[in-house]
Amino acid sequence: MSSLSVVDVHQFFGIEINEFPVRIAETALWMMDHIMNVCLSLEFGHTYARIPLESSPTIVHGDALEIDWNEVLSPEDCSYVFGNQY
């Protein structure tokens, strides 16, 4: 069953300037991982769970305009970059 789920929270990285949103992002990624695992279980008729939580996303508390992104994730390991503005 583990071969069906090829995306894990440890593959997600981010930079956030405020501390509280860092914790929200980590929690939201764990929740979405759980929700998608429930969908996977229902679709294929097997229970699939990643509990206890053994991996986690890497959300760095810092200013994305000032931090060296290579310290967060090397470019060779990165497939996509998403951003937002306000």
N, C-alpha and C positions, 0 to 999 in steps of 0.2 A: 504494500500500500504506500510506503514512503516514496516509491518511485513516481507516484502520481502527483505528488506535491513537490514541485521543483523551485518554488519561491519560499524563502524563509525571511523572518524579520532581520536576521543578521546581515542581509544583503542591502539594507536601507541605511543611508547616511544622511545627515542633515546638519545645518548650522542655523542656530537661532540666537538672536541677540538678548532675549529675555529668558530668565530661568524658568518661570512657571510654564510658558509654552513648550519648553524643552520636555518637561515631565508629561505634559498633555500629549505631545507628539509620540513619545515612547509608549504611553498607555494606549493611545489610539491605534498604533501599529500592532501592539499585542492583541487588542480587541479585534481588529480586522483579521489578523491571523487566525484567531479562534473562530470567528464567524465563517471565514472561508473554509476552514477545516470541517466545520459542521456541514456546510454545503457539499464538500467533497465526500464526506461520510454518507450523506443522504443520496447523492448521485450514484455512488458505487456500492452502497449497501454494506459497507464495512466501517467500523468506528475508527476514526483517525484523530488522534489528539496529540498535542505537543505539551502536555502538562505532566510533570512540572516544567516551568519555563526554564530552558537551558541556554537559549540564545536571546540576544536582545539587539535592537537597532542601535546605531551610533549617532546620537544627536548631540552635537557639540554646542556648548554655551559660549557664544562669541559673535562678533560682528563679521558677517560674510564678506564685507568690503575690505576688512583689514586682516583677517586670518589667512594664513597660507593654506590653501585647500589641499595641497599635497600632504600636509600633516594630518588631514582628516581621511583622505582616500587617494591612493595613487591613481593617476590618469589611466594607467594600464588596466586597472580593476574596475573602471567606471564605464558603463554603457550609455547612461542617460543622465542629463542634468535638467532639473526642473527648478523654477523659481517663481516668486510672486512679488508683487509690489503693492503698495498701498498709498 
